[in-house]
Structures are given as C-alpha cells and as structure tokens.
C-alpha cells in the first residue's frame, strides 16, 4: 500500500536584503507619513552637501534624523546639540545600512517659540562674524539726490515715504524696486532688489521698508540671506521695518536703523527750509567775519603805513643834512655881509662907496642861493616836531640797528641839541 506523506510546514519565502528593506520601507512610509517626534538633539553634523544629520534621543532610546538641504534652508532654526526639539516628518529606511530614520521637514524647539529661538541663533552667528560691528557701518550722505527704496508697491510704507520725502526736500530722484515683503518668494525678491541697487550704484542711499506686523509677518527681514544681502550692498542701507518696538536682524546689519518708514524719510533727507535757514545764518556769520578781518587788515596797514612814512621822512632828513654840510659855507655869507657892514661904518667915504658897491653885488649873488636853500632846509622839518639822531662821529642814524644799547647818540632839535644813551632797541617792522 502506497504511503502518503503530509507536511504541515508553511511555504518558505526567502527575501533578499534589498527586497526586505524595500518592503519595510514601503510599510513604514505608508504607516508613518506625518509624525511628530520629541527629543533632545545630539550629534549634529552639517555635510558638505548641505544636509543636516543628527539624532533625537531620550534616556533609553534614540532615532536617527536627516534634514535635506532643500528643506534645511526653510527651517526656522538650525539643529543644535543639547536643544530639546520637536521634529515633524516621515519615517524612511536607509536601505544601504538597513536603518530607519526620520526625514525631517520642520523643526522647532521645545519650551519657547521657534521663531524667537531662530532669531537669537542667527543674531549670535552674524554678530560673531562681525556683521553688526559699528566700524563697518557707513555714514549716510548729507544731501542725497538719488534714493532707492525696496518695499511693496501696494503697502502703506511707500506712500508715507514718498509723501514725507517730497515734502521735506522737493526735487529728489527716487527709484522704487517693488518686492514682496512677506510670504513665499519675499526673501528672493528683497535680495534681488538689494543686489540691483548694489550693482548699478544708482542710489546714494537705499531704504529697506515695511509696515508693522507680527513676528511671522516680519520674518523675511530675519532671514540670513537678507542680512547678507544688506551687508554686501555697495551703498548705505537704512532699515525701516515695522514699528518702533519691532526689531529685526536687518536692523542690526543695516548702516542705520529707523524706527518706522516715516522716520527713515526724515533721517535720510534734511528739511529744505532748515537747510536754507542754516545757509542764511552761515552767510551772515561769514559777512560779519569778513568785515572784522577787513577792518583789522585796514588798521594794520594804516599802522604800517605810518611807520613807513616816518621812516621815509627820516631818510629824507638825512639826505637834507648832507646838503646842510655842503651849504654851510654859503650860509656863512650872512656873517661875511655883517662884517662888511661894520667895516663900512668905519671906512673912508671913497672906500665906503666902493665897499657898498661890492656888498650890493654880493647880496645880488646871495639872494638866488638863499631862495633855493630855504625850501630845502631841514630846519623847517625840525620845526614840525621831527629830530635828527647822529652817533658820536656825527653820522646820521637811519636804522635803529645802527645804535646798539648803551651807545651814545646826539639828537638835534629845531632849537638846540641833546646827548642821550640808548637803553633799548626796537627794530623797524618795515623791511
């Protein structure tokens, strides 16, 4: 009788490693497409590809995580060791090693807001790089003629800016680069606007403006890409984001922070009337200073002119004294005439007649000489209060340097002479 064998073992299916990993992957992806996982971040590594690798761990468990570069750029804060965080993503299997991991799509810290944490994190990073250093900030031009504005063309900020700029200083050249200031694509548009103004260098100053809003609404100006675009701009940038109490990363990087867009317009341009008033006041002070300088110069010139005139008079008197020495003999004719008259008084009649004739001829010769000498006589100058100084040898002194201290001099006046000794020397300022 033929025996029939029965087998109760299940049919065996053999999986390849890759096949099993793929099956597990499909199962996990189907069951865990959108999960939130809380844990402490550990072992953060940033690969050259831009991907973040880290681990979420608890006391007795851990989960490998990866955040791809395309997702990491939109994270509100970057993974940091020791930070308790909540990661959102989907479970995936890395088939090469047979490990499952969480593909992170968003990450936020536990215990406080993700945006505020990201703000502080980026602020600390950029400060360490020196982007907030006051030494790198540029001064705004005093009187800018060309102003660039980066803002939304439909917001209230642009209306306030144009209104105040036109009222404070009419005639300015203003160029607006329209850009979204929040939402998807805002970061790229703001960066392109700053790059445009930087490359063209058309404006002398750029105003980056946005009206008020929540932290989320203003987040475009807390992005690292915008901060670096501001720092790289070739012209000074004024940050005018939100209200006075709002603070963004752009405010720290910009060359000047304005509390509001309206305040930015007032800080960038001066009031035209105030400028005109300052110019008028400066012109008045300049005229007053010029009048004072001219009066002072006239006084000095007058003083120097009098000194020069006095010096010229003394030199002329010296030349006249030389003539005096030459004409002394001619002046002695008076003495000769007087002597001749006395002789005539005692001479015989014939002799007297002959002497009188000779006297008359001598007088006739003397009168023309006397008439010529009278205008040249230095005695007439001495009568007006001048004096003639000579040294011991009789040489006329023309320069104070010719009579050193303690030297003896003689001073001839209109009537009489003086002997004096020099006690102090005052050289002439007229050279």
C-alpha positions, 0 to 999 in steps of 0.5 A: 500500500502506497504511503502518503506523506503530509507536511504541515510546514508553511511555504518558505519565502526567502527575501533578499536584503534589498527586497526586505528593506524595500518592503519595510520601507514601503510599510513604514512610509505608508504607516508613518507619513506625518509624525511628530517626534520629541527629543533632545538633539545630539550629534549634529553634523552639517555635510558638505552637501548641505544636509543636516544629520543628527539624532533625537534621543531620550534616556533609553532610546534614540532615532536617527534624523536627516534634514535635506538641504532643500528643506534645511534652508526653510527651517526656522532654526538650525539643529543644535546639540543639547536643544530639546526639539520637536521634529515633524516628518516621515519615517524612511529606511536607509536601505544601504545600512538597513536603518530607519530614520526620520526625514525631517521637514520642520523643526522647532524647539521645545519650551519657547517659540521657534521663531524667537529661538531662530532669531537669537541663533542667527543674531549670535552667528552674524554678530560673531562674524562681525556683521553688526560691528559699528566700524563697518557701518557707513555714514549716510550722505548729507544731501542725497539726490538719488534714493532707492527704496525696496518695499511693496508697491501696494503697502502703506510704507511707500506712500508715507515715504514718498509723501514725507520725502517730497515734502521735506526736500522737493526735487529728489530722484527716487527709484522704487524696486517693488518686492514682496515683503512677506510670504513665499518668494519675499526673501528672493525678491528683497535680495534681488532688489538689494543686489540691483541697487548694489550693482548699478550704484544708482542710489546714494542711499537705499531704504529697506521698508515695511509696515508693522506686523507680527513676528511671522509677518516680519520674518523675511527681514530675519532671514540670513540671506537678507542680512547678507544681502544688506551687508554686501550692498555697495551703498548705505542701507537704512532699515525701516521695518515695522514699528518702533518696538519691532526689531529685526536682524536687518536692523542690526546689519543695516548702516542705520536703523529707523524706527518706522518708514516715516522716520527713515524719510526724515533721517535720510533727507534734511528739511529744505527750509532748515537747510536754507535757514542754516545757509542764511545764518552761515552767510551772515556769520561769514559777512560779519567775519569778513568785515572784522578781518577787513577792518583789522587788515585796514588798521594794520596797514594804516599802522604800517603805513605810518611807520613807513612814512616816518621812516621815509621822512627820516631818510629824507632828513638825512639826505637834507643834512648832507646838503646842510654840510655842503651849504654851510659855507654859503650860509656863512655869507650872512656873517661875511655881509655883517662884517662888511657892514661894520667895516663900512661904518668905519671906512673912508667915504671913497672906500665906503662907496666902493665897499657898498658897491661890492656888498650890493653885488654880493647880496645880488649873488646871495639872494638866488642861493638863499631862495633855493636853500630855504625850501630845502632846509631841514630846519623847517622839518625840525620845526614840525616836531621831527629830530635828527639822531647822529652817533658820536662821529656825527653820522646820521642814524637811519636804522635803529640797528645802527645804535646798539644799547648803551651807545651814545647818540646826539639828537638835534632839535629845531632849537638846540641839541641833546646827548642821550644813551640808548637803553633799548632797541626796537627794530623797524617792522618795515623791511 
